[in-house]
């Protein structure tokens, strides 16, 4: 649970920093800085692991890791652009609430993960929250 808590804390900090960087620099340039710096630490930490996980034996893992890297780079680019044109209070709930719903539903479909009834209710509440956030912005 500590990793989940730390992830939430640092992601919140990152969101606020990305929003401000995108509004003070060109959002594409800000994205380049963010993605470059966010790659340095994992690269330094994993240099020795490359030998442990050769592509020939771990092809699927490499494929998914590269795909995830491309997705994160595009995510950061579009997130930064979103912050240029919208308020943080609109972007964050839609992006993160939407990704929670999408990830849960796709994991159920693609990986066969079961959605428990209480979890299903939680997803429904998230969808309702997104709708309310969008409606509140449209009325303002």
C-alpha positions in Angstrom: 0.0 0.0 0.0 2.9 2.4 0.6 3.8 2.3 -3.1 0.2 3.2 -4.0 0.2 6.1 -1.5 3.6 7.4 -2.8 2.4 7.0 -6.4 -0.7 9.1 -5.7 1.3 11.8 -4.0 3.9 12.1 -6.7 1.3 11.9 -9.5 -0.6 14.8 -7.9 2.6 16.8 -7.7 3.4 15.9 -11.3 -0.1 16.9 -12.5 0.2 20.3 -10.9 3.7 20.8 -12.3 2.7 19.7 -15.8 -0.2 22.1 -15.8 2.0 25.0 -14.8 4.9 24.1 -17.1 2.5 23.7 -20.1 1.1 27.2 -19.4 4.5 28.8 -19.1 6.3 27.0 -21.9 5.3 25.6 -25.2 3.4 22.4 -24.2 5.4 20.2 -26.6 8.7 21.5 -25.2 7.5 21.1 -21.7 6.5 17.5 -22.5 10.0 16.8 -24.0 11.6 18.0 -20.8 9.3 16.0 -18.6 9.7 12.8 -20.5 13.4 13.1 -20.8 13.9 13.7 -17.1 11.4 11.0 -16.2 13.4 8.5 -18.2 16.8 9.2 -16.7 16.2 7.7 -13.2 14.7 4.4 -14.4 17.4 4.1 -17.0 20.2 4.6 -14.4 18.5 2.1 -12.0 18.0 -0.6 -14.7 21.2 -0.6 -16.6 22.3 -3.9 -15.0 19.0 -5.5 -15.5 19.3 -5.4 -19.3 21.6 -8.4 -19.2 19.2 -10.3 -16.9 16.2 -9.9 -19.4 17.5 -10.5 -22.9 15.1 -9.7 -25.7 15.4 -13.2 -27.1 13.9 -14.7 -24.0 11.6 -11.9 -22.8 10.2 -10.6 -26.1 6.6 -10.1 -24.8 7.9 -8.2 -21.8 10.0 -5.9 -23.9 7.1 -5.4 -26.4 4.7 -4.3 -23.6 7.4 -2.1 -21.9 8.1 -0.3 -25.2 4.4 0.0 -25.9 3.8 1.4 -22.5 6.6 3.9 -23.0 5.1 5.1 -26.2 1.7 5.4 -24.6 3.1 7.4 -21.6 5.0 9.7 -24.0 1.8 10.4 -25.9 -0.3 10.6 -22.7 2.1 13.3 -21.4 2.0 15.2 -24.6 -1.9 15.2 -24.8 -2.1 15.9 -21.0 0.1 19.0 -21.4 -2.0 20.2 -24.4 -5.2 19.7 -22.4 -3.9 21.9 -19.5 -3.2 24.7 -22.0 -6.9 24.9 -22.9 -8.7 23.7 -19.8 -8.7 24.0 -16.0 -6.8 21.4 -14.0 -10.1 20.7 -12.1 -11.7 19.6 -15.4 -8.8 17.8 -17.0 -7.7 15.7 -14.0 -11.1 14.2 -13.1 -11.9 13.3 -16.7 -8.4 11.9 -17.6 -7.9 10.0 -14.4 -11.5 9.0 -13.7 -11.8 7.9 -17.3 -8.6 5.9 -17.2 -9.7 4.2 -14.0 -13.0 3.1 -15.7 -11.3 2.2 -19.0 -8.5 0.3 -17.4 -10.8 -1.7 -15.1 -13.2 -2.6 -18.0 -10.4 -3.5 -20.4 -8.6 -5.5 -17.8 -11.8 -7.5 -17.2 -12.2 -8.0 -21.0 -8.6 -8.6 -22.0 -7.2 -10.4 -18.9 -10.3 -12.0 -17.5 -10.1 -10.0 -14.2 -13.4 -10.2 -12.3 -15.1 -7.0 -11.3 -16.6 -7.5 -7.9 -20.0 -5.9 -7.2 -18.6 -3.3 -4.8 -15.9 -2.5 -7.4 -18.6 -2.1 -10.0 -20.5 0.4 -7.8 -17.2 2.3 -7.4 -16.8 2.5 -11.1 -20.4 3.7 -11.5 -19.7 6.4 -8.9 -16.5 7.5 -10.8 -18.6 7.8 -14.0 -21.2 9.8 -12.2 -18.4 12.1 -10.8 -17.0 12.7 -14.3 -20.5 13.6 -15.6 -21.0 16.0 -12.7 -17.6 17.7 -13.2 -18.3 18.1 -17.0 -21.8 19.5 -16.2 -20.5 21.9 -13.7 -18.0 23.3 -16.2 -20.6 23.6 -18.9 -22.9 25.6 -16.5 -20.1 28.0 -15.5 
